Amino acid sequence: MDKYILSLDQGTTSSRAILFDNEQNIIGAEQKEFAQIYPSQAWVEHDPVEIYSTQYNVMIELLTRMNISARDIAAIGITNQRETTILWDKASGLPVYNAIVWQCRRTSGIVDLLVKNGLGDYITKTTGLIPDAYFSGTKIKWILDNVEGAREKARRGEILFGTVDTWLIWKLSGGRAHVTDYTNASRTMIFDIHKLDWDDRLLEALDIPRAMLPEVKPSGSVFAHANIQGVDVPIAGSAGDQQAALFGQCCFEKGDAKCTYGTGCFLLMNTGTNAVSSANGLLTTIAAGFDSSVQYALEGSVFTGGAVIQWLRDEMRMITESADSEYYSSRVDDTGGVYLVPAFTGLGAPYWDMYARGCIIGITRGTRRSHIIRAAQEAIAYQVMDLLQAMEKDLCFSMKELKADGGASRDKFLMQFQADVCRACIIRPVVRETTALGAACLAGITTGFWKDKNEIKARWRKDTIFEPEMDETTRDKLVSGWHKAVSRSRNWAE
């Protein structure tokens, strides 16, 4: 009998492979970071070959280290950084350009032109998204516009487009499968989330040939088979990282919500079969599922979450390890009036300001390193608070609890501050790798490794609940200062 589900978690800064047993325990994991490429101000790229090589290598290293045969793997689930855009030559399998990462702002001018041409409302109505350089569509256009001969080859089907899931499946299948799932397609800004098909009007506006686009399938599907150690293992689940985390947190019912604290922060709420339109800067997107009768989710996206801690570590050299941020934040009673707005690549929901830039404000002669580190920690929580407030306005109710996951959710200081500013209980599960778990669950249910969602939910376990403790006067003062600081960062690069 197959013993394990293998989850491939391809993130913004690293590739990971995680093995889950039948009880949803993590029995082994491998991780490898890869290069972040910054060719120009607010441009972000990855090497697609390095994305695949790191992902493949951690998979093989994990199986080798654990002494596990591919014959013991029931299925593979894939989850990925969303919106990141890769174009490659179908014959050679080589990328025609670096992957343009979701954080990249280079296509802001293309977005402005779409809105100027009257497509803003149409984009939102059709795709559920707000016109922004965040999404894949304008990235595809930029590559086709800037790589000589690319568009002509794309029209002939010689150049293929994919988000990272598509690229990995294509490579793992030996080029036999050019596919994506509904969740990733819903983040491209060229996919009709109601008709579940690529939208011809948007393809025409961006001059994107339909011939280069992948087939779109439900997240719980057999997408292809990967030959590992001579064994064909089904790739039976695939979902964008945030929808995978929503599934891994067992947010199966309307009103269930989670926030993932990774490179960015992403708050999603299941809205059932109703595609809720936001009046407060949130996105409507597709939740992971098993058939064409899809569920939808309301989403708020923070571009720079845990990445601000990486910035303190790698560029500012204020800390040695990311985990040090919790220690330094706890060494001071407050930030000393300092606010850090990490709008390094603009602001996402609910502001959607492509031209905002980061700032540190409120510095005095008495400001110390610990104050700035704490301000960075608090900024993560404030940004999630903004998302939660926008969601509450859209749905006309106050959220009393929120499930939390992702790397930064390990930080007790951050989780407690989050509970305080949101006035809600933050629930952290035992398995905090819920993005990888969600992909595993999709693959496991598809192949019969697990029976259904009820079995998945029965195995989900709660770890810690953080309840709000801050008094209202202090909270209101802090929140007011945050919004004042955000106002200083806006429209800076326009």
Salt bridges, closest charged atoms under 4 A:
ASP9 OD2 - ARG16 NH2 2.69
GLU23 OE1 - ARG459 NH1 2.68
GLU30 OE2 - ARG65 NE 2.47
GLU45 OE2 - ARG106 NH2 2.85
GLU83 OE2 - ARG82 NE 3.77
GLU83 OE2 - ARG187 NE 2.71
ASP132 OD2 - ARG105 NH2 2.81
ASP145 OD2 - LYS141 NZ 3.16
ASP145 OD1 - ARG151 NH1 2.91
GLU158 OE2 - ARG156 NE 2.87
ASP197 OD1 - ARG210 NH1 3.40
ASP200 OD1 - ARG210 NH2 3.06
ASP207 OD2 - ARG151 NE 3.01
ASP207 OD1 - ARG155 NH2 2.95
ASP241 OD1 - ARG82 NE 3.41
GLU299 OE2 - ARG82 NH2 2.56
GLU299 OE1 - ARG187 NH1 3.03
ASP314 OD1 - ARG313 NE 2.61
ASP353 OD2 - ARG490 NE 3.27
GLU378 OE2 - ARG374 NE 2.94
ASP386 OD1 - HIS483 NE2 2.87
GLU433 OE1 - ARG16 NH1 2.69
GLU455 OE2 - ARG459 NH2 2.76
ASP463 OD2 - ARG428 NE 3.56
ASP463 OD2 - ARG432 NH1 3.59
GLU472 OE1 - ARG423 NH1 2.73
ASP476 OD1 - ARG475 NH1 3.13
